[in-house]
Amino acid sequence: MTRDTPSGLHHIAGGGIAGLAAAVFLIRDAGTRGEDIRIYDAAEVAGGSLDASGGPDAGYLVRGGRMFEPHFACTLDLLGSIPSADDPAVSAAEDIFAFNRAVPGSGKCRLVRDGRPAPDRAELSLRMMDKLDIARLTLVPEAALGARRIEDWFRPSFFDSNFWLMWSTMFAFQPWHSAAEMRRYLKRFIHLFPGFTRIEGILRTRYNQYDSMILPVQRWLEARGVRIETGTAIADLRFAGSPGSRRATDLVLDDGTAVPLGADDKVYLTLGSMTDGAVLGSNDAAPGQEDREGPSWRLWRNLAAAEPGFGRPEAFCGDPRLSAWNSFTVTMEDPGFFAFMEAHTGNRTGTGGLVTFAGSGWVLSIVLFHQPHFRGQAPGKQVFWGYGLRGDRPGDFVRKPMWEATGDEIAAELCGQLHLSEDQAGWFRNARIRPCRMPFITSQFMPRRPGDRPLVCPPDIGNVAVMGQFCEQERDCVFTVEYSVRAARAAVAGLTGRCTPPPPVARTDLDPRVLMRAAGVFLRG
């Protein structure tokens, strides 16, 4: 079965932030007509990993969120041309800065130990040799690290430090993740070290990231004629030509439909996904462990098997046990828990950031969002989010892995970590708790070698580019919105030649003042 298409079309696989950003750059900077852009996404709603759903009865749901900060030049440039969710006269970027001025964030209780704010919550508790190992990691060339793991670089004492507990839960690193990626993070975010223990310097959105970023971008695109085909995935590409001069000739959709590509058509691929295979639970049902690859991984595997230059997906999705964790979203009516946490942490709701329970088997963390967290959130409802970085281990009060725990059992574990009384635990009696297991959520952190990630514009293929979290970009860090948006801009620039490439990554690690302030933090800690 075939479907005819006019020439000069731009086909985008994946309706996440990378795919949507590519469409914006095509229209805004490359002069493409909106009706010449097609976005295909397997999900029923665009947005990819920046999602939000649910309601007051079933409970709201956010699988997770991505951190970003003022040096994310590509993201802020993108959002600078998109009207905000609430006021078309204000851009989405302006709204982010206005919100952060009005609700500045500075956590007074980053760590809780034995049910109370940890007395050493502002200390890094690093030994001198651990500090030297951190410094050495920033100085060694990335190429010399290869596929080494973080645990291959640091001594056992490092993983007992407050620094590692705060670092790993803030960014979701595991000891077996890539030392090269940790090196990138250390250098990319060194300017944030003075506020590290308080999570200062991070930009937050007024609502969840779907409502604050995805929905405004999608509306902007649809108003310009972009067609977003949800429930439709690109399963494969067909290629023709001789070695050194290949081009894609057809898209193959998941239903077997072949879409011929014209001579001037371009294809932008989002390969791999952090939230592919996500499984939901409920108050009385655990999400279970169904670690199955979704359409984006299957597409990548098909391409890598057929054509050189598309990398090695197995390096990232080969063992979901090493890239999975569980999150949960809680919708409450009783205001008691939020009031308790405000008194407990010293932070007004929405100003404190992540709170981690030191010593918990699941390495449990929660964050109380500024309310409302959803546009149109029902009056009287409050929403917070949490996750377990080591949900593979038994909990301390619920003696099972987190993926076997129901929403009510997750609430019981949280109540135990906070040493709540039976009466206080009653705050959760009517709460809606939605657990979610994501088998590939940190797959982009897995140890990698050169060539495991394809270049944004694979060599010798003239009409295909790769975007998202699993392409190779110099110096920038995965698990950020910026990485995906930067890749989208590079893809559009590379394939069309009608817009400028992304600006270089900000090198705050070369600023002597930044280095001095960071050194002071480590010397004191």
C-alpha positions as CSV (number, residue, x, y, z in Angstrom):
1,M,0.0,0.0,0.0
2,T,1.4,3.4,-0.9
3,R,0.4,7.0,-0.3
4,D,1.4,9.8,-2.7
5,T,3.0,12.9,-1.3
6,P,4.0,16.2,-3.0
7,S,7.7,17.0,-3.2
8,G,9.5,19.3,-0.8
9,L,7.9,17.8,2.3
10,H,9.6,17.6,5.7
11,H,8.8,14.4,7.6
12,I,9.4,14.3,11.3
13,A,9.4,11.0,13.3
14,G,8.4,11.8,16.9
15,G,6.2,14.5,18.3
16,G,8.3,15.2,21.4
17,I,10.1,18.5,22.0
18,A,12.8,17.7,19.4
19,G,10.2,17.0,16.7
20,L,8.1,20.0,17.6
21,A,11.2,22.3,17.8
22,A,12.4,21.1,14.4
23,A,9.0,22.1,12.9
24,V,9.3,25.6,14.6
25,F,12.8,26.1,13.2
26,L,11.7,25.0,9.8
27,I,8.9,27.6,9.7
28,R,10.5,30.4,11.6
29,D,14.1,30.2,10.3
30,A,14.1,28.1,7.2
31,G,11.0,29.7,5.5
32,T,9.1,26.4,5.2
33,R,5.4,26.4,4.8
34,G,3.6,24.8,7.7
35,E,1.5,22.6,5.4
36,D,4.7,21.1,4.1
37,I,5.6,19.6,7.5
38,R,4.3,16.2,8.7
39,I,4.9,15.0,12.3
40,Y,4.3,11.3,13.1
41,D,4.0,10.1,16.7
42,A,3.0,6.7,18.0
43,A,1.2,8.2,21.0
44,E,-2.3,9.6,20.9
45,V,-1.0,13.0,22.2
46,A,2.1,14.9,21.1
47,G,4.7,15.9,23.7
48,G,6.9,12.7,24.1
49,S,8.5,12.6,27.5
50,L,7.2,16.0,28.5
51,D,3.7,14.9,29.2
52,A,0.9,15.6,31.6
53,S,-2.6,13.9,31.7
54,G,-5.3,12.8,34.0
55,G,-7.9,14.8,36.0
56,P,-9.3,15.3,39.5
57,D,-11.2,12.0,39.6
58,A,-8.6,9.5,38.3
59,G,-5.7,11.6,39.5
60,Y,-3.3,13.8,37.6
61,L,-0.1,12.3,36.1
62,V,3.3,13.5,35.1
63,R,5.9,10.8,34.4
64,G,8.7,13.2,35.1
65,G,10.2,16.6,34.3
66,R,13.5,17.9,32.8
67,M,15.7,20.5,34.5
68,F,16.8,23.6,32.5
69,E,18.6,26.8,33.4
70,P,19.5,30.2,31.9
71,H,22.3,29.0,29.7
72,F,20.0,26.8,27.6
73,A,20.3,29.1,24.6
74,C,18.4,26.9,22.1
75,T,15.4,26.2,24.4
76,L,15.0,29.8,25.4
77,D,15.4,31.0,21.7
78,L,12.7,28.5,20.7
79,L,10.3,29.5,23.5
80,G,11.0,33.2,22.9
81,S,8.9,33.1,19.7
82,I,6.0,31.1,21.1
83,P,3.1,32.8,23.0
84,S,2.7,31.6,26.6
85,A,-0.1,29.4,27.7
86,D,-2.0,32.2,29.4
87,D,-1.1,35.5,27.7
88,P,-0.4,35.7,23.9
89,A,1.3,39.0,24.4
90,V,4.0,37.3,26.6
91,S,6.3,34.6,25.2
92,A,6.7,31.3,26.8
93,A,10.3,32.2,27.6
94,E,9.3,35.5,29.2
95,D,6.7,33.7,31.3
96,I,9.3,31.3,32.6
97,F,11.5,34.2,33.8
98,A,8.6,36.1,35.2
99,F,7.5,33.1,37.2
100,N,10.9,32.4,38.6
101,R,11.2,36.0,39.7
102,A,7.8,35.8,41.4
103,V,8.5,32.4,43.0
104,P,12.2,32.0,43.5
105,G,13.4,28.6,44.4
106,S,15.9,27.7,47.2
107,G,15.5,24.5,49.1
108,K,16.1,24.6,52.9
109,C,15.7,20.9,53.3
110,R,17.4,18.9,50.5
111,L,17.9,15.8,52.6
112,V,15.7,14.1,55.3
113,R,17.3,11.5,57.6
114,D,15.3,9.5,60.2
115,G,12.2,11.5,59.5
116,R,13.8,14.9,60.1
117,P,15.7,17.5,58.1
118,A,19.3,16.1,58.0
119,P,21.6,18.3,60.1
120,D,24.3,17.9,57.4
121,R,22.0,18.7,54.5
122,A,24.2,21.6,53.4
123,E,27.4,19.6,53.5
124,L,29.0,17.6,50.7
125,S,30.8,15.2,53.1
126,L,33.5,14.5,50.5
127,R,36.9,13.2,51.4
128,M,39.9,14.9,50.0
129,M,40.7,12.0,47.6
130,D,37.0,12.2,46.4
131,K,37.4,15.9,45.6
132,L,40.6,15.2,43.7
133,D,38.9,12.4,41.7
134,I,36.2,14.9,40.8
135,A,38.8,17.4,39.6
136,R,40.7,14.7,37.6
137,L,37.5,13.7,35.9
138,T,36.9,17.3,34.6
139,L,40.5,17.4,33.3
140,V,40.8,14.1,31.5
141,P,39.8,14.1,27.8
142,E,36.4,12.6,27.2
143,A,37.9,10.3,24.5
144,A,40.1,8.7,27.1
145,L,37.1,7.6,29.2
146,G,35.5,5.4,26.5
147,A,32.8,3.2,28.1
148,R,34.1,3.5,31.7
149,R,31.4,3.7,34.4
150,I,31.2,6.2,37.2
151,E,32.0,3.5,39.7
152,D,35.2,2.7,37.7
153,W,36.5,6.2,38.4
154,F,35.6,6.9,42.0
155,R,36.4,5.1,45.2
156,P,33.7,3.5,47.3
157,S,33.8,6.3,49.8
158,F,32.5,8.7,47.2
159,F,29.2,6.9,46.9
160,D,28.6,7.3,50.7
161,S,28.9,11.1,50.4
162,N,26.0,13.7,50.6
163,F,27.4,15.0,47.3
164,W,26.7,11.8,45.5
165,L,23.2,11.4,47.1
166,M,22.2,14.9,46.1
167,W,23.9,14.7,42.7
168,S,22.5,11.3,41.8
169,T,18.9,12.1,42.8
170,M,19.0,15.6,41.2
171,F,20.2,14.3,37.8
172,A,19.2,10.5,38.1
173,F,22.7,9.1,37.8
174,Q,23.6,5.6,38.9
175,P,27.1,4.3,39.7
176,W,27.0,2.1,36.6
177,H,26.3,5.0,34.3
178,S,28.7,6.8,31.9
179,A,31.7,8.5,33.4
180,A,31.9,10.6,30.2
181,E,28.4,11.9,30.8
182,M,29.1,12.7,34.4
183,R,32.2,14.6,33.2
184,R,30.0,16.6,30.8
185,Y,27.6,17.4,33.6
186,L,30.4,18.6,36.0
187,K,31.7,20.9,33.3
188,R,28.3,22.1,31.9
189,F,26.8,23.0,35.2
190,I,29.8,24.1,37.2
191,H,28.3,27.6,37.6
192,L,25.4,26.0,39.6
193,F,27.7,24.6,42.3
194,P,27.3,27.5,44.8
195,G,23.6,26.7,45.0
196,F,23.9,23.0,44.6
197,T,22.7,21.9,48.0
198,R,19.7,24.2,47.7
199,I,18.9,23.5,44.0
200,E,19.3,27.2,43.2
201,G,19.7,28.5,39.7
202,I,17.3,26.0,38.1
203,L,14.5,27.5,36.0
204,R,11.0,26.1,36.6
205,T,7.9,26.5,34.5
206,R,4.6,28.0,35.8
207,Y,2.8,24.7,35.1
208,N,4.0,21.3,34.2
209,Q,6.2,21.2,31.2
210,Y,3.5,19.9,28.9
211,D,1.2,22.8,29.7
212,S,3.9,25.4,29.8
213,M,6.0,24.3,26.7
214,I,4.5,21.6,24.6
215,L,0.9,22.8,24.3
216,P,1.9,26.4,23.3
217,V,4.4,25.1,20.7
218,Q,1.8,22.7,19.3
219,R,-0.9,25.4,19.1
220,W,1.6,27.6,17.3
221,L,2.4,24.9,14.7
222,E,-1.2,23.9,14.1
223,A,-2.1,27.5,13.5
224,R,0.4,27.5,10.7
225,G,-0.9,24.3,9.0
226,V,1.5,21.7,10.4
227,R,-0.1,18.3,10.4
228,I,0.6,16.2,13.5
229,E,-0.4,12.6,12.9
230,T,-0.8,11.0,16.3
231,G,-1.3,7.3,16.7
232,T,1.1,6.8,13.7
233,A,4.7,5.7,13.9
234,I,7.5,5.5,11.3
235,A,8.7,1.9,11.6
236,D,11.5,1.9,9.0
237,L,13.1,3.7,6.1
238,R,14.1,2.4,2.7
239,F,17.3,3.6,1.1
240,A,18.8,3.6,-2.3
241,G,22.1,4.7,-3.9
242,S,25.7,3.6,-3.8
243,P,28.0,3.7,-0.7
244,G,28.9,7.2,0.1
245,S,25.8,8.6,-1.6
246,R,22.7,7.2,0.0
247,R,19.3,8.7,0.4
248,A,16.0,7.6,2.0
249,T,13.4,6.8,-0.7
250,D,10.4,5.7,1.4
251,L,9.0,6.0,4.9
252,V,7.4,2.8,6.2
253,L,4.6,3.4,8.7
254,D,3.7,1.0,11.4
255,D,0.7,-0.2,9.5
256,G,2.8,-1.2,6.5
257,T,2.0,1.9,4.5
258,A,4.9,3.1,2.3
259,V,5.2,6.9,1.9
260,P,7.4,7.7,-1.1
261,L,9.9,10.6,-0.6
262,G,10.3,13.2,-3.3
263,A,13.6,14.4,-4.5
264,D,13.5,17.4,-2.2
265,D,11.9,15.7,0.8
266,K,13.8,15.6,4.2
267,V,13.4,13.2,7.1
268,Y,14.1,14.1,10.8
269,L,14.2,11.1,13.1
270,T,13.8,10.9,16.9
271,L,15.6,7.6,17.7
272,G,15.1,6.0,21.1
273,S,12.9,7.3,23.9
274,M,13.3,7.7,27.6
275,T,9.6,6.9,28.2
276,D,9.0,4.1,25.7
277,G,7.4,1.1,27.4
278,A,6.2,3.1,30.4
279,V,3.6,1.2,32.4
280,L,1.1,2.8,34.8
281,G,-0.4,1.5,38.1
282,S,-3.0,2.8,40.4
283,N,-3.8,3.0,44.1
284,D,-4.5,-0.7,44.2
285,A,-2.4,-2.0,41.3
286,A,1.4,-2.0,40.8
287,P,2.8,-1.1,37.4
288,G,4.7,-4.4,37.2
289,Q,7.8,-5.1,35.2
290,E,6.9,-5.1,31.5
291,D,10.2,-3.9,30.0
292,R,9.2,-3.9,26.4
293,E,10.7,-1.7,23.7
294,G,8.4,0.7,21.9
295,P,8.3,2.1,18.3
296,S,11.2,4.5,18.7
297,W,13.6,1.8,19.7
298,R,12.3,-0.6,17.0
299,L,12.9,2.1,14.4
300,W,16.4,2.7,15.6
301,R,17.2,-1.1,15.6
302,N,15.9,-1.4,12.1
303,L,18.0,1.5,10.8
304,A,21.2,0.4,12.6
305,A,20.9,-3.1,11.2
306,A,20.5,-1.9,7.7
307,E,22.7,1.2,7.3
308,P,26.1,2.2,8.7
309,G,26.2,5.5,10.6
310,F,23.1,5.0,12.7
311,G,24.9,3.9,15.8
312,R,24.3,1.0,18.2
313,P,21.0,1.2,20.1
314,E,21.9,-1.9,22.0
315,A,24.4,0.1,24.1
316,F,21.5,2.1,25.5
317,C,18.4,-0.2,25.6
318,G,20.2,-3.6,26.0
319,D,19.5,-4.1,29.7
320,P,16.4,-2.1,31.1
321,R,17.3,-3.3,34.6
322,L,20.1,-0.7,34.5
323,S,18.0,2.2,33.1
324,A,14.6,1.8,34.9
325,W,13.1,3.6,37.8
326,N,9.6,4.4,39.1
327,S,7.8,7.7,39.5
328,F,4.5,8.5,41.1
329,T,2.1,11.4,41.0
330,V,-0.2,12.1,44.0
331,T,-3.5,14.1,43.8
332,M,-4.8,15.1,47.2
333,E,-7.8,17.0,48.7
334,D,-6.7,17.1,52.3
335,P,-4.4,20.1,52.7
336,G,-2.7,18.6,55.8
337,F,0.2,17.0,54.0
338,F,1.2,20.1,52.2
339,A,1.0,22.2,55.4
340,F,3.1,19.6,57.2
341,M,5.8,19.6,54.5
342,E,5.9,23.4,54.5
343,A,6.5,23.4,58.3
344,H,8.9,20.4,58.0
345,T,11.1,21.8,55.3
346,G,10.8,25.6,55.9
347,N,9.8,26.1,52.3
348,R,6.5,27.4,51.0
349,T,5.0,25.0,48.5
350,G,6.7,25.3,45.1
351,T,9.9,27.0,46.4
352,G,11.9,24.1,47.8
353,G,12.6,21.6,45.0
354,L,13.5,18.0,45.5
355,V,13.5,16.4,49.0
356,T,15.4,13.1,49.2
357,F,15.1,10.6,52.1
358,A,18.7,9.6,52.9
359,G,19.1,5.9,53.7
360,S,15.8,4.9,52.1
361,G,16.0,1.6,50.2
362,W,14.2,3.0,47.2
363,V,16.3,6.3,47.4
364,L,12.9,8.0,47.6
365,S,12.5,11.7,46.6
366,I,9.5,14.0,46.3
367,V,8.9,17.5,45.1
368,L,5.9,19.7,46.0
369,F,5.1,21.8,42.9
370,H,3.8,25.3,42.9
371,Q,0.0,25.0,42.7
372,P,-1.8,24.7,40.4
373,H,0.6,22.4,38.5
374,F,-2.0,21.8,35.8
375,R,-3.8,24.5,33.8
376,G,-7.4,24.1,34.8
377,Q,-6.5,22.0,37.9
378,A,-9.6,21.4,39.9
379,P,-10.1,23.8,42.9
380,G,-9.2,22.1,46.2
381,K,-6.8,19.6,44.6
382,Q,-3.1,19.6,45.2
383,V,-0.5,17.6,43.2
384,F,3.0,16.4,44.0
385,W,5.5,14.1,42.4
386,G,8.1,11.6,43.5
387,Y,10.4,8.9,42.3
388,G,12.6,6.0,43.6
389,L,16.0,6.0,42.0
390,R,16.6,2.4,43.4
391,G,13.1,1.0,43.0
392,D,14.7,-2.3,42.3
393,R,15.5,-2.8,46.0
394,P,13.0,-3.5,48.8
395,G,11.5,-0.5,50.6
396,D,12.1,0.1,54.3
397,F,8.4,-0.1,55.3
398,V,7.1,-1.9,52.2
399,R,9.4,-4.8,51.7
400,K,9.2,-5.2,48.0
401,P,10.7,-3.6,44.9
402,M,8.9,-0.4,43.9
403,W,7.6,-1.7,40.6
404,E,5.7,-4.3,42.7
405,A,4.2,-1.6,44.9
406,T,0.7,-0.2,44.5
407,G,0.1,3.5,44.9
408,D,-1.3,3.0,48.4
409,E,1.9,1.1,49.3
410,I,4.1,3.9,48.0
411,A,2.2,6.3,50.2
412,A,2.8,3.9,53.1
413,E,6.5,4.0,52.4
414,L,6.5,7.7,52.2
415,C,4.6,8.0,55.5
416,G,7.2,5.7,57.1
417,Q,10.1,7.7,55.8
418,L,8.6,10.9,57.3
419,H,7.6,9.0,60.6
420,L,4.0,10.2,60.3
421,S,1.5,9.1,62.9
422,E,-1.5,7.0,62.0
423,D,-3.7,10.1,62.1
424,Q,-1.3,12.0,59.8
425,A,-1.2,9.1,57.4
426,G,-4.9,9.7,57.0
427,W,-4.0,12.6,54.7
428,F,-3.6,10.0,52.0
429,R,-6.9,8.2,52.6
430,N,-8.6,9.7,49.6
431,A,-5.6,10.6,47.6
432,R,-5.2,9.3,44.0
433,I,-1.7,7.8,43.5
434,R,-0.5,6.9,40.1
435,P,2.7,4.9,39.9
436,C,4.7,4.7,36.7
437,R,7.5,2.3,35.7
438,M,9.8,3.6,33.0
439,P,12.3,0.9,31.8
440,F,14.4,3.3,29.7
441,I,14.2,6.5,31.6
442,T,18.0,6.8,32.1
443,S,19.0,4.8,29.0
444,Q,20.8,7.9,27.6
445,F,23.2,7.7,30.5
446,M,24.4,4.2,29.8
447,P,28.2,3.8,29.1
448,R,29.0,4.5,25.5
449,R,31.8,4.4,23.0
450,P,32.4,6.7,20.0
451,G,30.0,5.7,17.3
452,D,27.3,4.3,19.6
453,R,25.4,7.6,19.1
454,P,24.8,8.6,15.5
455,L,25.7,12.1,14.3
456,V,22.9,14.6,13.8
457,C,23.5,14.4,10.1
458,P,24.8,10.8,9.5
459,P,27.5,10.8,6.8
460,D,26.7,9.8,3.3
461,I,22.9,10.1,3.7
462,G,21.8,13.3,2.2
463,N,18.2,13.7,3.3
464,V,18.0,12.2,6.8
465,A,18.9,13.8,10.2
466,V,18.8,12.4,13.8
467,M,17.5,14.3,16.8
468,G,16.6,13.8,20.4
469,Q,18.6,12.3,23.3
470,F,20.5,9.6,21.4
471,C,22.6,11.6,18.8
472,E,26.1,12.9,19.3
473,Q,26.5,16.6,20.1
474,E,29.7,18.1,21.4
475,R,29.8,19.1,25.1
476,D,26.1,19.2,25.8
477,C,24.3,17.0,28.3
478,V,21.5,14.5,27.7
479,F,18.4,14.2,29.9
480,T,17.8,17.9,29.3
481,V,15.3,19.7,27.1
482,E,18.2,21.7,25.7
483,Y,19.9,18.6,24.2
484,S,16.8,17.7,22.2
485,V,16.2,21.3,21.0
486,R,19.8,21.8,20.1
487,A,19.8,18.7,18.0
488,A,16.6,19.8,16.3
489,R,18.2,23.1,15.3
490,A,21.3,21.4,14.1
491,A,19.2,19.0,12.1
492,V,17.3,21.8,10.4
493,A,20.4,23.7,9.7
494,G,22.2,20.6,8.3
495,L,19.4,19.5,6.0
496,T,18.1,22.8,4.7
497,G,21.1,25.1,4.8
498,R,18.6,27.9,5.4
499,C,19.1,28.6,9.1
500,T,22.1,29.1,11.3
501,P,23.5,26.2,13.4
502,P,23.0,26.3,17.1
503,P,25.3,28.5,19.1
504,P,28.2,26.8,20.9
505,V,27.5,25.4,24.4
506,A,28.1,28.0,27.1
507,R,31.6,27.4,28.5
508,T,31.2,28.6,32.1
509,D,33.9,26.1,33.0
510,L,36.4,28.5,31.4
511,D,35.3,31.5,33.5
512,P,37.9,32.0,36.3
513,R,35.3,33.5,38.6
514,V,33.0,30.4,38.2
515,L,36.0,28.1,38.8
516,M,36.9,30.0,42.0
517,R,33.4,29.9,43.4
518,A,33.1,26.2,42.6
519,A,36.5,25.5,44.2
520,G,35.3,27.3,47.3
521,V,32.2,25.1,47.5
522,F,34.3,21.9,47.3
523,L,36.9,23.1,49.8
524,R,34.3,24.0,52.3
525,G,32.4,20.7,51.7
